[in-house]
Amino acid sequence: MGKADTDDAADPLDAQIAPPLPVSVPGGMSGLWRRYRRLPRNVFAISLVSLLNDVSSEIVYPLLPFFLSNTLGVSPRVLGSIEGTAESVSSLLKLFAGHFSDRFGKRKIFVVFGYALSSFARPLLAFATNWHQVLGIRLSDRVGKGIRTAPRDAMIADTVAIEERGLAFGFHRAMDHAGAVVGPLIGYVLVLLFAVNPNALTAKDFTSIFLLASIPALAAVLVVAFFVRESHQPKRTPNSVADTAITTPPVRLSLRGFDGNFKIFLVIIALFTLSNSSDFFLLLRARDAGVSVLSTSLLWAALHASKVLSSIFGGDLSDRLGRKRLIISGWILYAAVYAGFAFVSNPVSVWMLFLIYGVYFGLAEGAEKALVADLVKPEQRGTAYGLYNLAFGITVLPASLLMGALWDWRGPRTAFLVSAALGTTAALLLLMLVKARRALIESPTNP
């Protein structure tokens, strides 16, 4: 957690809306580095868990579409169904897990169980012989993600001061993506070690690689169980006439306790997600443009290296320049990248687009999560993160089904252009309809 239990004490509630708080930031890289060093230990521990889990997941992920399409003979439409279904279930569970972590005042148990479930499910891919089994395994893996994600994000928000919120989420996303750099590189080495033909992997090759991928996932479970501490959620302690007059309603699984601004934000998130289909389609597009199966792991690692670098700066920029500005910039960049994939025709262009695609994550991911915490009351954070992830879940299955159907019907160019148009529309609506603000007056939790 923080430097001491008092570091993790939650921000005091106040129902007033406050303007953005000024952030005193030393200049240059040394100033940014000092800001990172001030983050509580719990943020570092949670981030290490995400790194290890992503090492495991990203050994598997860039190879999975080729396992499904080449070894099991799955079509793009079925690929979209598998990933869309898995992510939709995950997003739905994030709502319930976040809500119950608010209601019970406990977050760590959800985080530990979620990582454990994913760790034990993922190695079963080594024994899958048809796409139905892969769907069941991916569902189990994503159920684990659904259980842990909202409580984990709420733990981060509970632990840091409001003026460090973007920084903390940016750091967490950077560590998560760092795992996704290391994972594909390990996958690349494993392909060279186990495959007779690195560009034509057999079912046996996939089995060996998928089993070895479980090792860092088990390490992640140990870290979260023994090194991540429970966060202290905010409680209102009446110490004035004004405070005494305020009553905190019980936490409910409902949108009724949230204002219209947050609800509009959720609707726009859902619309943007309709443009954001599974990255499986990007990998298939890369293959069609001439990127070899062996090079795919390196391409995937490069993408996440771009995510790491952009996330390190993106979270800090959202504290200094504003969440909304960063999110809109990221979404516009996302739309431009998808438009580029509509016309890509050679490996060099694919590599450039993947590197630019990584910048979108650095600009938008941490800023979106920090904005959620800005827009809601502290005792609603778990539920709010659940609703935020549910907004993704509502359209993630239709997004992948739409991409797969358009790909089969009119080809990849039409599919990617439609996604680009939807992403641009969502960015414009966010610009016009959502008011970015600091939701509550909060006092720093760290010195």
HUJO-V297920 format. One record per residue. N is the residue number from 0. RES is the residue in one small letter. OMEGA is omega in whole degrees, -180 to 180 (NA if undefined). NEAR is the number of other C-alpha atoms within 10 Angstrom. Layout:
# HUJO-V297920
n=N res=RES omega=OMEGA near=NEAR
n=N res=RES omega=OMEGA near=NEAR
This chain:
# HUJO-V297920
n=0 res=m omega=-179 near=25
n=1 res=g omega=-178 near=21
n=2 res=k omega=173 near=14
n=3 res=a omega=-179 near=11
n=4 res=d omega=180 near=13
n=5 res=t omega=178 near=13
n=6 res=d omega=-176 near=19
n=7 res=d omega=180 near=29
n=8 res=a omega=-174 near=21
n=9 res=a omega=178 near=24
n=10 res=d omega=177 near=26
n=11 res=p omega=-178 near=17
n=12 res=l omega=170 near=20
n=13 res=d omega=-174 near=17
n=14 res=a omega=-179 near=11
n=15 res=q omega=171 near=10
n=16 res=i omega=-177 near=12
n=17 res=a omega=174 near=13
n=18 res=p omega=179 near=12
n=19 res=p omega=-180 near=18
n=20 res=l omega=177 near=14
n=21 res=p omega=180 near=9
n=22 res=v omega=178 near=11
n=23 res=s omega=-174 near=9
n=24 res=v omega=175 near=13
n=25 res=p omega=-175 near=12
n=26 res=g omega=172 near=8
n=27 res=g omega=-179 near=8
n=28 res=m omega=180 near=10
n=29 res=s omega=177 near=10
n=30 res=g omega=178 near=13
n=31 res=l omega=179 near=16
n=32 res=w omega=179 near=12
n=33 res=r omega=177 near=12
n=34 res=r omega=179 near=16
n=35 res=y omega=-178 near=17
n=36 res=r omega=-180 near=11
n=37 res=r omega=-179 near=14
n=38 res=l omega=-180 near=23
n=39 res=p omega=-179 near=22
n=40 res=r omega=-179 near=20
n=41 res=n omega=177 near=22
n=42 res=v omega=179 near=24
n=43 res=f omega=-179 near=22
n=44 res=a omega=179 near=19
n=45 res=i omega=-180 near=25
n=46 res=s omega=177 near=26
n=47 res=l omega=177 near=22
n=48 res=v omega=180 near=27
n=49 res=s omega=178 near=26
n=50 res=l omega=-178 near=27
n=51 res=l omega=180 near=25
n=52 res=n omega=-180 near=27
n=53 res=d omega=173 near=26
n=54 res=v omega=179 near=29
n=55 res=s omega=-176 near=31
n=56 res=s omega=-174 near=24
n=57 res=e omega=164 near=26
n=58 res=i omega=-175 near=29
n=59 res=v omega=-166 near=26
n=60 res=y omega=-178 near=21
n=61 res=p omega=178 near=23
n=62 res=l omega=-173 near=25
n=63 res=l omega=179 near=19
n=64 res=p omega=179 near=21
n=65 res=f omega=172 near=21
n=66 res=f omega=-179 near=21
n=67 res=l omega=-175 near=19
n=68 res=s omega=-176 near=16
n=69 res=n omega=-176 near=15
n=70 res=t omega=-177 near=17
n=71 res=l omega=176 near=16
n=72 res=g omega=-177 near=13
n=73 res=v omega=179 near=16
n=74 res=s omega=176 near=15
n=75 res=p omega=180 near=23
n=76 res=r omega=179 near=17
n=77 res=v omega=175 near=19
n=78 res=l omega=178 near=23
n=79 res=g omega=180 near=26
n=80 res=s omega=-178 near=21
n=81 res=i omega=-177 near=22
n=82 res=e omega=180 near=22
n=83 res=g omega=179 near=22
n=84 res=t omega=-179 near=22
n=85 res=a omega=-178 near=24
n=86 res=e omega=178 near=28
n=87 res=s omega=178 near=25
n=88 res=v omega=179 near=21
n=89 res=s omega=-177 near=26
n=90 res=s omega=178 near=30
n=91 res=l omega=-180 near=21
n=92 res=l omega=177 near=26
n=93 res=k omega=178 near=31
n=94 res=l omega=-176 near=27
n=95 res=f omega=-180 near=21
n=96 res=a omega=178 near=27
n=97 res=g omega=180 near=32
n=98 res=h omega=-177 near=26
n=99 res=f omega=175 near=21
n=100 res=s omega=172 near=26
n=101 res=d omega=-173 near=25
n=102 res=r omega=-178 near=18
n=103 res=f omega=-179 near=9
n=104 res=g omega=180 near=16
n=105 res=k omega=180 near=18
n=106 res=r omega=-171 near=27
n=107 res=k omega=-177 near=20
n=108 res=i omega=178 near=15
n=109 res=f omega=-178 near=23
n=110 res=v omega=-180 near=29
n=111 res=v omega=-178 near=22
n=112 res=f omega=-179 near=18
n=113 res=g omega=179 near=24
n=114 res=y omega=180 near=29
n=115 res=a omega=-180 near=22
n=116 res=l omega=179 near=19
n=117 res=s omega=-178 near=27
n=118 res=s omega=-179 near=26
n=119 res=f omega=-179 near=16
n=120 res=a omega=-171 near=19
n=121 res=r omega=-179 near=24
n=122 res=p omega=-179 near=24
n=123 res=l omega=175 near=18
n=124 res=l omega=-179 near=22
n=125 res=a omega=-175 near=19
n=126 res=f omega=-179 near=16
n=127 res=a omega=179 near=17
n=128 res=t omega=175 near=13
n=129 res=n omega=-173 near=13
n=130 res=w omega=177 near=18
n=131 res=h omega=177 near=11
n=132 res=q omega=177 near=14
n=133 res=v omega=178 near=21
n=134 res=l omega=180 near=20
n=135 res=g omega=-180 near=17
n=136 res=i omega=178 near=21
n=137 res=r omega=176 near=22
n=138 res=l omega=179 near=23
n=139 res=s omega=178 near=22
n=140 res=d omega=-178 near=25
n=141 res=r omega=173 near=27
n=142 res=v omega=176 near=25
n=143 res=g omega=178 near=26
n=144 res=k omega=180 near=25
n=145 res=g omega=-179 near=32
n=146 res=i omega=-171 near=28
n=147 res=r omega=-164 near=29
n=148 res=t omega=-177 near=26
n=149 res=a omega=176 near=31
n=150 res=p omega=178 near=32
n=151 res=r omega=179 near=26
n=152 res=d omega=177 near=24
n=153 res=a omega=176 near=27
n=154 res=m omega=179 near=29
n=155 res=i omega=-180 near=24
n=156 res=a omega=178 near=30
n=157 res=d omega=-167 near=26
n=158 res=t omega=-172 near=32
n=159 res=v omega=175 near=29
n=160 res=a omega=-175 near=24
n=161 res=i omega=-178 near=27
n=162 res=e omega=176 near=21
n=163 res=e omega=-173 near=26
n=164 res=r omega=178 near=27
n=165 res=g omega=179 near=32
n=166 res=l omega=-178 near=29
n=167 res=a omega=179 near=29
n=168 res=f omega=176 near=28
n=169 res=g omega=178 near=31
n=170 res=f omega=179 near=25
n=171 res=h omega=179 near=28
n=172 res=r omega=178 near=26
n=173 res=a omega=179 near=30
n=174 res=m omega=177 near=25
n=175 res=d omega=-180 near=25
n=176 res=h omega=175 near=29
n=177 res=a omega=174 near=25
n=178 res=g omega=179 near=30
n=179 res=a omega=168 near=30
n=180 res=v omega=-177 near=28
n=181 res=v omega=-177 near=24
n=182 res=g omega=179 near=30
n=183 res=p omega=178 near=30
n=184 res=l omega=175 near=21
n=185 res=i omega=177 near=21
n=186 res=g omega=178 near=28
n=187 res=y omega=179 near=22
n=188 res=v omega=-180 near=13
n=189 res=l omega=176 near=20
n=190 res=v omega=179 near=23
n=191 res=l omega=-177 near=14
n=192 res=l omega=-170 near=12
n=193 res=f omega=-173 near=17
n=194 res=a omega=173 near=17
n=195 res=v omega=176 near=12
n=196 res=n omega=-175 near=12
n=197 res=p omega=180 near=18
n=198 res=n omega=177 near=14
n=199 res=a omega=-175 near=15
n=200 res=l omega=178 near=20
n=201 res=t omega=178 near=16
n=202 res=a omega=179 near=16
n=203 res=k omega=178 near=12
n=204 res=d omega=180 near=20
n=205 res=f omega=-180 near=23
n=206 res=t omega=-179 near=17
n=207 res=s omega=-177 near=17
n=208 res=i omega=-178 near=25
n=209 res=f omega=179 near=25
n=210 res=l omega=-180 near=17
n=211 res=l omega=-180 near=18
n=212 res=a omega=-178 near=25
n=213 res=s omega=-174 near=23
n=214 res=i omega=179 near=16
n=215 res=p omega=178 near=21
n=216 res=a omega=177 near=26
n=217 res=l omega=176 near=18
n=218 res=a omega=179 near=16
n=219 res=a omega=180 near=24
n=220 res=v omega=179 near=23
n=221 res=l omega=-180 near=16
n=222 res=v omega=-178 near=17
n=223 res=v omega=-179 near=23
n=224 res=a omega=-170 near=18
n=225 res=f omega=-174 near=10
n=226 res=f omega=177 near=16
n=227 res=v omega=-178 near=23
n=228 res=r omega=177 near=20
n=229 res=e omega=177 near=19
n=230 res=s omega=178 near=25
n=231 res=h omega=-179 near=20
n=232 res=q omega=-177 near=25
n=233 res=p omega=173 near=19
n=234 res=k omega=-179 near=14
n=235 res=r omega=176 near=16
n=236 res=t omega=-177 near=10
n=237 res=p omega=176 near=12
n=238 res=n omega=177 near=8
n=239 res=s omega=177 near=8
n=240 res=v omega=-180 near=8
n=241 res=a omega=-180 near=9
n=242 res=d omega=-178 near=14
n=243 res=t omega=-178 near=11
n=244 res=a omega=-178 near=9
n=245 res=i omega=176 near=13
n=246 res=t omega=-180 near=9
n=247 res=t omega=-180 near=10
n=248 res=p omega=177 near=8
n=249 res=p omega=180 near=11
n=250 res=v omega=-179 near=16
n=251 res=r omega=177 near=14
n=252 res=l omega=-173 near=19
n=253 res=s omega=174 near=11
n=254 res=l omega=-171 near=13
n=255 res=r omega=-179 near=9
n=256 res=g omega=-177 near=14
n=257 res=f omega=-178 near=14
n=258 res=d omega=-176 near=11
n=259 res=g omega=-180 near=12
n=260 res=n omega=179 near=15
n=261 res=f omega=179 near=21
n=262 res=k omega=177 near=17
n=263 res=i omega=178 near=16
n=264 res=f omega=179 near=23
n=265 res=l omega=179 near=21
n=266 res=v omega=-179 near=18
n=267 res=i omega=175 near=23
n=268 res=i omega=179 near=23
n=269 res=a omega=178 near=22
n=270 res=l omega=179 near=23
n=271 res=f omega=-179 near=28
n=272 res=t omega=176 near=24
n=273 res=l omega=177 near=26
n=274 res=s omega=-168 near=30
n=275 res=n omega=-178 near=25
n=276 res=s omega=-179 near=24
n=277 res=s omega=176 near=22
n=278 res=d omega=172 near=15
n=279 res=f omega=-176 near=20
n=280 res=f omega=175 near=21
n=281 res=l omega=179 near=18
n=282 res=l omega=177 near=23
n=283 res=l omega=177 near=18
n=284 res=r omega=177 near=19
n=285 res=a omega=177 near=25
n=286 res=r omega=-180 near=18
n=287 res=d omega=-179 near=15
n=288 res=a omega=173 near=18
n=289 res=g omega=177 near=14
n=290 res=v omega=-177 near=19
n=291 res=s omega=178 near=16
n=292 res=v omega=180 near=22
n=293 res=l omega=-179 near=19
n=294 res=s omega=-178 near=18
n=295 res=t omega=179 near=21
n=296 res=s omega=177 near=27
n=297 res=l omega=177 near=20
n=298 res=l omega=-180 near=26
n=299 res=w omega=177 near=25
n=300 res=a omega=179 near=29
n=301 res=a omega=177 near=22
n=302 res=l omega=-176 near=23
n=303 res=h omega=172 near=29
n=304 res=a omega=176 near=22
n=305 res=s omega=177 near=23
n=306 res=k omega=-179 near=30
n=307 res=v omega=-176 near=28
n=308 res=l omega=-178 near=16
n=309 res=s omega=179 near=22
n=310 res=s omega=179 near=33
n=311 res=i omega=-179 near=25
n=312 res=f omega=-175 near=19
n=313 res=g omega=180 near=34
n=314 res=g omega=178 near=33
n=315 res=d omega=180 near=28
n=316 res=l omega=180 near=19
n=317 res=s omega=174 near=27
n=318 res=d omega=-172 near=24
n=319 res=r omega=-174 near=19
n=320 res=l omega=-180 near=11
n=321 res=g omega=-177 near=18
n=322 res=r omega=-173 near=27
n=323 res=k omega=-180 near=21
n=324 res=r omega=-180 near=17
n=325 res=l omega=-179 near=23
n=326 res=i omega=-179 near=26
n=327 res=i omega=178 near=22
n=328 res=s omega=179 near=14
n=329 res=g omega=-178 near=24
n=330 res=w omega=177 near=24
n=331 res=i omega=178 near=19
n=332 res=l omega=177 near=24
n=333 res=y omega=-179 near=27
n=334 res=a omega=179 near=28
n=335 res=a omega=179 near=19
n=336 res=v omega=179 near=22
n=337 res=y omega=175 near=25
n=338 res=a omega=177 near=20
n=339 res=g omega=179 near=19
n=340 res=f omega=177 near=24
n=341 res=a omega=-174 near=19
n=342 res=f omega=-176 near=15
n=343 res=v omega=-175 near=18
n=344 res=s omega=-179 near=15
n=345 res=n omega=-176 near=14
n=346 res=p omega=-179 near=18
n=347 res=v omega=178 near=12
n=348 res=s omega=178 near=15
n=349 res=v omega=-180 near=22
n=350 res=w omega=179 near=18
n=351 res=m omega=-179 near=15
n=352 res=l omega=179 near=20
n=353 res=f omega=179 near=22
n=354 res=l omega=178 near=20
n=355 res=i omega=178 near=18
n=356 res=y omega=179 near=22
n=357 res=g omega=180 near=25
n=358 res=v omega=177 near=23
n=359 res=y omega=-179 near=26
n=360 res=f omega=-180 near=27
n=361 res=g omega=180 near=28
n=362 res=l omega=-167 near=30
n=363 res=a omega=-170 near=28
n=364 res=e omega=-179 near=21
n=365 res=g omega=-180 near=29
n=366 res=a omega=178 near=30
n=367 res=e omega=-177 near=22
n=368 res=k omega=176 near=23
n=369 res=a omega=179 near=26
n=370 res=l omega=177 near=24
n=371 res=v omega=-180 near=23
n=372 res=a omega=179 near=25
n=373 res=d omega=-170 near=23
n=374 res=l omega=-176 near=22
n=375 res=v omega=177 near=21
n=376 res=k omega=-177 near=20
n=377 res=p omega=-178 near=25
n=378 res=e omega=178 near=24
n=379 res=q omega=-169 near=25
n=380 res=r omega=-180 near=28
n=381 res=g omega=179 near=34
n=382 res=t omega=-180 near=29
n=383 res=a omega=178 near=31
n=384 res=y omega=174 near=26
n=385 res=g omega=178 near=30
n=386 res=l omega=178 near=27
n=387 res=y omega=179 near=25
n=388 res=n omega=176 near=27
n=389 res=l omega=178 near=25
n=390 res=a omega=173 near=25
n=391 res=f omega=-174 near=27
n=392 res=g omega=-179 near=27
n=393 res=i omega=-174 near=21
n=394 res=t omega=-178 near=24
n=395 res=v omega=176 near=30
n=396 res=l omega=175 near=26
n=397 res=p omega=180 near=21
n=398 res=a omega=-180 near=25
n=399 res=s omega=177 near=31
n=400 res=l omega=179 near=25
n=401 res=l omega=179 near=21
n=402 res=m omega=179 near=28
n=403 res=g omega=-179 near=24
n=404 res=a omega=179 near=18
n=405 res=l omega=178 near=19
n=406 res=w omega=-180 near=18
n=407 res=d omega=-173 near=14
n=408 res=w omega=-174 near=11
n=409 res=r omega=179 near=10
n=410 res=g omega=-175 near=14
n=411 res=p omega=-178 near=23
n=412 res=r omega=179 near=18
n=413 res=t omega=-178 near=17
n=414 res=a omega=-178 near=24
n=415 res=f omega=178 near=26
n=416 res=l omega=176 near=21
n=417 res=v omega=178 near=20
n=418 res=s omega=179 near=25
n=419 res=a omega=180 near=26
n=420 res=a omega=179 near=17
n=421 res=l omega=179 near=17
n=422 res=g omega=178 near=27
n=423 res=t omega=179 near=19
n=424 res=t omega=180 near=19
n=425 res=a omega=179 near=23
n=426 res=a omega=179 near=24
n=427 res=l omega=178 near=14
n=428 res=l omega=177 near=17
n=429 res=l omega=179 near=22
n=430 res=l omega=-172 near=15
n=431 res=m omega=-166 near=8
n=432 res=l omega=-174 near=12
n=433 res=v omega=177 near=17
n=434 res=k omega=178 near=14
n=435 res=a omega=-179 near=21
n=436 res=r omega=169 near=18
n=437 res=r omega=-171 near=21
n=438 res=a omega=-173 near=22
n=439 res=l omega=170 near=23
n=440 res=i omega=-177 near=20
n=441 res=e omega=179 near=18
n=442 res=s omega=-178 near=13
n=443 res=p omega=177 near=18
n=444 res=t omega=-178 near=20
n=445 res=n omega=-180 near=18
n=446 res=p omega=NA near=8
